[in-house]
Amino acid sequence: MSNLKIFLNEDKPNQNCSIKKNLQKFWSRVLKVNDAVEKLITKVVKNIQSLTLVDIFLMKKCNGGIVVIVQRYHLDSVLHLTKIWEITKKINKYVAHFYKPFITRDSHMASKMATFKHQLSRGFQQQTQYFNVVINSMGCGVIVTDVNSCIESINPVAEELTGWSKNEAIGKKLLEVFLLKDADTEEEIDNLAARAMNRGEILNLPENCKLVAKNGSEISIGDTVSPVRGEDGEILGAVLVFQDISKRKKREAELIHNAFHDSITGLPNRILFLDRLTQSFERSKRRKNYSFAVLFVDLDGFKKINDKFGHGMGDKLLIDISQLLECCLRRGDTVARLGGDEFAILLEDIEDVADGVNVAKRIQEKLETPFDINERKILITASIGIALSNRTHHEPLNLLDDADKAMYQAKKQGKAGYRVFEAES
């Protein structure tokens, strides 16, 4: 015999016993109360039952008091007792009923149907509670929408990232709460939930997207948006799972920067310099009268300074020299540290070799002023080789090699000078 708890309330107390006896043939426990509303309220609150039997006439007599109780305490399994087909607008939500007088089989079947409805409802409530516990426990943001992209659920992490509370967000259109824009173009990204539902597939959030929070702050985010399907495959909505990847993005940017820049001076390194030189080389093939030049700069006597005063002072001298070289160039030009005491300069879109010579002279003039490092005056010179691009260069490295050869020619002439590369006839 089932352990079902049934709450029975009849308008005629003497009929309670008859109904109770019939129901007890199938169910183990049937509670009986009188028709006083006050006692009824106390009984319902104290014993939230599996099944509630209420006489429709009594519900009218109590001015809907029982309906209020049923609604307030979510007693979703309600069975009505009635002599006539009378379900008023006030109680039309509760349609399960059987007629008086009744036979035992009718009462059993009616109570069984109402109980089955109750079990389904409780099962759904448990699933909903479990779902909420799961998404609220996740370490990433979760937003669930319906098919119209209206927000149905948002977890605490999503509240924190978007700046919208749960009460504010639920019911709003997704783009009001979850506004994304491209970090490169600053353009707003369209409704990804709608796109995922239209395609019926899981989509990754764009690589460089940023979430614009309620207060206007921007956060780099990543992860996925997926359509939500029912058991029959019908799309019911979408779920967005996302997390703050700002720290990861920052770390990636640092790794990329370190891969292409010198660790001491912060200048582009040999790899980045050769990449930009290659771009200039390819550009010269497409554009007529496009010229560029490479200057190879080698510091004279740097090793002796490094050995005498130590690597700390040597590194500081390299930093100061890198800043001096940058001051001698235009905005679009490149200066790089190739390694040791060697630097390379790429002059873009110049008229002729005279532009390269002018830069070399400017560098030599500035090097005439000693560097003040750790209360010491350090004077250093440089030998500079200059190579102008021409059609005889088949590879970018050919131009760098020519500038290197010109630099050695300048050193042979006595250092602290410059030399323009001249091809051997």
N, C-alpha and C positions, 0 to 999 in steps of 0.2 A: 504494500500500500504506500502511495506517495506521501512525502512529508510536506505537502503543500499547505500553506497557511491561508485561510480564506476569511475575509472580513464580511460579515453578513449584516445587513440592516434592512428591515422590512417595515412598511407602514403599519402593519397589523402584527403586533408582537406575538400573538398566538400562532401565527403562521411561521414564525422563525423556527420552531421545533420541527415542523414538517419538512421545511426546506433543509434544515440541518441534517435530519436523519437520512434524507435522500442523498445529500452530498457526501455524508460520511461512509456511504457504501463504497465510494471510490477514493475519497481523500481522507487523510488521517486526522486533520485538525481543522475544525470550523469554529471560529470565535463568534460569540453572540453578544450584541449590545442592545440597549433599549433605544428608543427613538429621540432621546433628548440630544439636541445639537451640541450642548456643552460637553456631555459625556462622549459623544461621537468624536468630536475634535480630539479630546484627550486620548481616546482609544486609537485613533488613526496615527497620531503623532508618535505614540508609544510603540505601536506595532505596525510598521510599514509592511503591509501584507503582500502576499503574492497575487491575491485575487480579491477584488472588492465587489460585493453584490449590493446594489442599491435600488430601492424601489423608486420608480420615476415619480409617483405621486408624492412620496416623501420628499423628494428633491424639490418639488414645487412648494410643498408645505414649509420647507426650511428656507425658502427664498433663495435657493441656489447655494446655500451654505456648504453643502457636500461637494458641489462642483468646484467651489473655491479651494476646498481642502484637497481634492483630487489633483487640481492643477498645481497648487502650491507645493505639494509633496511628491509630484511627478508619479502619481499612482496610475501608471499607463495601462493596467489591466483591469478594466471596469466592466462589469456585467450588469445589465439593467433587468429588473423585474417589472413586467407591465401586463395589464389586461388588454390593452388596446395598442394599436400601432400609433404611438404618439411619442415622437422624439422631437422636442422643441428645438428652436434655433440655439437656445442657450446651452443645450447639451448635445448638439448633433455631432460633436467630435467623438462621442463615445457611442458607437453604433451597435456594439455587441449586446444581445438581449435574449431573453426567452419569456414566453407567456405564462401567465397564471390563469387557471390551474395548469400544472404541468405533470408530465409523467417522468419517471426516474431517468429513462434513457435520454430525454430531452435535456434535463438538467446536467447530466453527465457530459453530453456532447457540447453543450453551450459553455460549460465551465472549462472543458478541455480546450476548446478553440480560444477562449479568452486567455487561458494560461499559456498556450503556445505563443500567442501574440506577446504576452508579457516576457516570455523567455527570449524571444527574438529581440525585443526592445532592450532588455538588459544586456544581451550579448553585444548589441551595437554600441551601447553606452560604454561597455568595458573596452571594446576595440578602439573607440574614440579616445577614451582616457589613456589607453596604452600608446596610441599614436601621438598624443600630445606629450606624454612623458618622454617618448623617444626623441622627437624633434627638439624638445626643450633641453635635452641632455646633450645634444650635438654641439661640437666645438666650432661649428661654422654656421653662418646665417642661413635660415630656411624661410622661404615665403611660398605659400600655396595660394593659387588663384583658381577661380572658376573658369568656365569656357569663355566668359566675356572679359577676362583679365581683371576681374575684381578680386581684391585680396580677401581670402577666407581665413588664413592663419599666418602668423608671423612669430618666430621664436625669439627668445631674449637676445641672442647674438645679433640677429637681424635688426632688432630694435636699437641696439647700441650702434651698429654700423650706419644705419639710415638716419638715426635721430628721431624716428617716429615711434611712439608708444603703440602697444597692441590696440588699445581703445581708439586711437587716432587713425590707425592704418586700416583696420578691418572695414571692408565695404568700399574703400577707395579704389580708384583705378590704379593699376600697377605703376604707370609712369608718373603718377603724383608722388609716389613714395620711393620708387626704385628708378631714378633717372640716371642713365649712363651717357657718357660722352667719350669720344675718341681722344686719347691723350695727345695725339700728334696734330690732328686737324681741328680739335675743339668742337667738332660737330656732334649733335645729339644722336644717340643710337636708337633705332626704332624698337618697338615692343618685341622683345625676344621671346616672351611667353607665347604671344600670338603666332610668331614665326615657327616655334617648336610645335605648337598644336596644328598649324596648317600643314607642316611637313610630316608630322607624325613621327618625329625622331628626336633623339637627344642632341642638343647643340652645345658646343663649348662657348663660353663667353669670349668676346673678341680679345686678342692678345694685349692690346694697349688700351683697355677700357678703364675708365674711372667712374666711381659712384659719387654722385653729387648728393651729399647729406642734406638734411633739413636746414642746417645752419649755413649751408653754402660751401662747407669744406669738402675737399675731394680726396678720395681714397682709391688706390689701385686695388682692384679685386679680380678674382679669377674663379673658375669652376664651370658648372653646367646648368642648363635649363632643360627640363624634360616634360613631355606630355604625360598626364595621369590618365590611365585607362581603367575602365570598369571590367568586370568579369567577362562581358560580351565583347570587349575590345573597343567599346565606344569611348572617345576622349571626353573626360569629365572636367579637365582643367590642366593646370601646369604646376610644376614645383621647381623653384629656383634655389639652388644650393651654391653659396658663395662664401668667400673668405677674404680677409684683408691680406694682400700680398705685397704691401708697401715695403716691408723690410726685405723681402726676397728680391723685389725689383731694385732696391737700393744696392743690395749685395751684388746682384748681377751687373749693375752699372759699374760698380767698383771693380769687379773682375775684368770687365771689358776694358775699362780705362787703364787698369794696370797692365793688361796684355799689350796695349798699344802706346804706352807712355813710359818715360824714364822715371824710375823710382826716386831719384835724387832731385832732379830739376823739374819734373812734371812736364817736360817737353815731349812731343811725339818721339817715339823711338824709331829704330831703323825700319821695322815692319811697316809702321804707318807712313813714314816718309816715302818708302818705295811704292806704297799704294797710291799716294797722292802724285808721285812722279809718273806712275803708270797712267793715271787719269789725264795728266797734262800731255803725255805722249800720245794717247788716243785722241785727245781733243785736237791736237795739232794736225792729225790726219784728216779730220773733218772740216777744219776751218783754215782757209787760206790766210797767209800773213799772220798766223798765230805763232808767237815766239815765246820761249821761256828759257830760264837759265838756272844753273846749279852752282852754288858757291860751296866749296869744301874748306872748312875752317879748322886749323890745327893750332892748339895753343903752344907757344914756344916756352920751353923750360918748366912746364907744369909738373913733371915728375920730381924735379928738384925741390919745388915748393911743397909738394905733398910729403916728400920724405923728410924735409926739414921741420915743417910745422905740424905734421900729422894729418890723418885722413879727415878729421873733423873740420879743420880749417880748409882742407882741399875741397871737401864737399860744399862748404859755404862759398868758396871762390867759384865753383862750377855754377851754383845757383845765381850768384851775382852776374856772372858772364852771360848766362842764359837770358836774364832779364835785360841786360845791355843789348844783346843781339835782337831781342824782340822789339826793343825801342827803335831799332834802325830799319824796321820793315813796315810795309803797308799791312792793312788789315787782312787781305786775302793771301798773303805770302806765308810760307811755312819754314820754321826753324826746328831742327831735330838734333837730339844728341845721339850720335851713332855708337858711342861707347868711349870709355877713357876720356881723353882730352880732345876728341874729334866731334865737330858739329857739321851739319849740312843745312843749306838754305835753298829753298825753291822759290824763285821769283816768277810769278805767273803773268802772262800777257804783257810782255815788255816790248818796247820799240826795237831796241838793238842791244848789243853787248855793253854799250855805254851805261845803261841802267844798272847793270851788274857791277861795273867799275865804281859807280857812284856809291853803291851800298858798301862795297869793300873799303872805300876811302872813309866813309862815315864810321865804320866799325874801327878802323885804325885810329881815327881821331879820338874816339871815345875811350879807347884803351890807353891813351896817353895819360889819363887821370888815374892815379893809384886807387885801389880798392881798400877801404877801411874795414878790416876784419879783426875782431878781438883786440882792438886798440893797436893794431899793426897796419902799416901801409904796405900793401902788396902791389907791385907793378908787374904786369905781364903783357906780352905781345902775342900776336898771332900771324901765321902765314896762311894766305887765302888763295885758293885756286878757283878760276872762273871758267865755266864751259857753257857756250850758247847752243841751244838746240838747232839741228839742221837735218836735212833729208838723209844724210849719211848714217845717222844713228838708227839702227834696226831694233834695238832693245833699250828700255829705260836705263838699265845698268851701264850701258855704254857711255851715257852722258855723265853719270856719277864717276865712272872710272876716269874720264877725261878731266873732270874737275880735280880728282885726286892727283893725277899726274901733274897738272898745273900747279897744285899746292906744293908738291915736292920741288918743282922748279923754282918756286918762290923761296923755299927754304935754302936752296943752294945759292941763291943770290944774296943771302945774308939775313934771312928771317925778317919778321916785322914788315912784310910787304905783301903784294898780291901779284898774280900772274894770270893772264888770259891764255887758255889752251889754244894752241895752234897745231893743226894736224900736219904730220910730216908729209912732205910732197913726194 
